[in-house]
Amino acid sequence: MKKICIVTMVCMSLIYSVVGCTSNRNTEEEQNKSVYNGLFDDSFVHKMDVTISDKDWAELLETPGQKTKYEVSVTIDGNTMDSVSFATKGNLSLEQVGFSGSDRYSFKIIFDKFNKEQTYGGLDKLNLQNLHVDATYMKDYISYAMMKEVGVAAPLSSYVELSINGKIHGLYLAVEDLDESFLQRNFGMDYGALYKPEDEGRFMFEDGEGLGELGSIDMQSYKGADLSYIDDSFDSYIDIFNNNQTKTDDDAKKRMVEALKKLSEGKELDSYVDIDAVVRYFVAHNFVLNSDSYTGYAPHNYGLYEKKGKLSMLPWDYNLAFSMFNGNDATMLVNYPMDTPLATEDEKRPMWTMLMNEDGIRNKYHKEYKEFLSSYFDSGRFEEQINRIYNLIRDYVKKDPSAWYSVEQFDTAVDTLKRFCKLRAQSIQGQLDGKIPSTKQGQKEKLQSLIDSGDLDVNAMGAEEDLFVSYEMN
C-alpha cells in the first residue's frame, strides 16, 4: 500500500508539473499573441522611436542603397527592445526617394537579426512603408483589407508615427512581413514553403531622368516569376528559388516544378493548385488594378505558397494600386474588365489563364466576386472603413514633416479613392449581370455601356509623374 501511495503522489506531482508547464506556456503564448496583434491594432496610430547612433544614421542617409543592417534600439508604444536590425528597403522605390532629395525611406526592422531568441511577441520582421506615390495614404491598407474580406491570408498593418532619435520622421504604414511568423499565424506550425518571385533584371535602365527614360522591360527574361513551366532544371526557376522566404530543399523544388508543369498544362489542377484560395486572391487583386504585380508588365510583388505540392498566391506591395501605370482615363480604369485583367494579353500568366480556361473555376470566380461586392460595398463596410481611417490619420498627415503631399491633396485623394472604388464596384456588378462587357474586346465594341467616370481625376490619388518629383517640405 505504501508503494502505491508513493507512486500515486509521484504521478500526481508529474501531472501538476505538466499542467503547470502547459498553463505557463499557454499564458506566454497568449501574451505574445496580444503583443503581436497589439502592434497591428488599427484603431489608433502607434508611436515608434528608433534610437540609432549619429554616425550610423548619417551613413544610412549617405548610402541608402547598401541596405546596411544597423543595430538600434526600438521603442514601440512605450516598450523598448535593444539589438534590433534597422535598414532601408525597396529597389526602384529606394532610388526614387533618393532622386527626390528626401530622406523618407521605407525601412525594414528585423527583431531577431542580432539576437536569435528575440521577437516582438513572435513577430520576426516588420516593414515600415513610406507611402510614396500614395496621396491617399491608404492604398496598401485598403488592398489588404479587401484581401481579408474575401478570405485571403494577408499581412496585418497599422499606422505608425515614426521618430528617429526622438525627432518625428513621418507617418508610416507598419506591415507584417511575409515570413515565418506570418506563416505560423495563418497556417500554424506545420506551414509550407514560401517564395516572393522576383525577376531582378526586369528593368533595363537608360538615363533614368524620369519614368519615360527609365528603360524598357525585358519580357523574355523570366525564370519562373510568371509561373510558366520551362523545363525540369531548377536553374530555370531562379526567380522563385533565389527568393525563398523559408528553408527549401530539392524535394520542395521538385514539388514546385511539378506543380508549375501541371499548371501550364492545365492538368489535375485540383491536386496542384489551391483553387479556392487563388480565386479569392484574384477577386480582390483584380479589383484594385495593381499593374506592378503578377498581372502587370513584370510579374512580381506576390507571395507564392506551396504545401504538399499545392500552390496558392499571397498579396504583397500595393502602393501602386488603383490605376498607377494604367493611364489616366478614369472611365477605362473604373470599368477595367474583370475577365481580361492582364496588362498585356500576349504575356503568359498561367495562374490566371487557368481560371479563364476552366468553366467551373471561372464561374467560381464570378460567384466570389458577387459575394465580395455584397459583403463589402453593398453593406457599407467599405465606406465605413475608409472614413474611419481618414479620421484617424488626417491630423498626422497634416503635421507630417516629410509628407509627399499636403493635407489638402490628401483630402482630395481620399475622396477620389472612395468614388473610384464605388464606381468600380458598380461597374463590376454590371459586368457580372451582363450589362457591361467583362473583356477588353467586348468593351471596345460597346463603349456606350461603360459607366462614365470622365469627371474623376485618378491622378489625385498619386500620379505616375510623382515617382520622380523633387521633394519639398510642407
Protein Blocks (a to p, Z undefined) as FASTA:
>chain_A
ZZmmmmmmmmmmmmmmmmmmmmmmmmmmmmmmmmmmmmmmckbccdddddddfklmmmmm
mmmmnopacdddddeehiacehiacddedjklmmmmmmnopabdcddddfklmmmkbceh
hiabdcddehiaianopmmmmmmmmmmmnopacdddddddddeehiafbdcdddddddfk
lmmmmnojmbccddddddfklpccfklpamklnopcdfklpghjnopafblcfklmmmmm
mmcfbdcdfklmmmmmmmmmmmmnopaklmmocfklmmmmmmmmmmnopabbfklmbdgh
iadddeehiacdddehjllgghianajafklmmmocfklmbfblkbccfklmmmmmpmkl
mmmmmmmmmmmmmmmmmnommmmmmmmmmmmmmmmmmmmmkbfbdfklmmmmmmmmmmmm
mmmmmmmmmmmnopaccbfklmmmmmmlpccfklpcfklnopfklmmgccddZZ
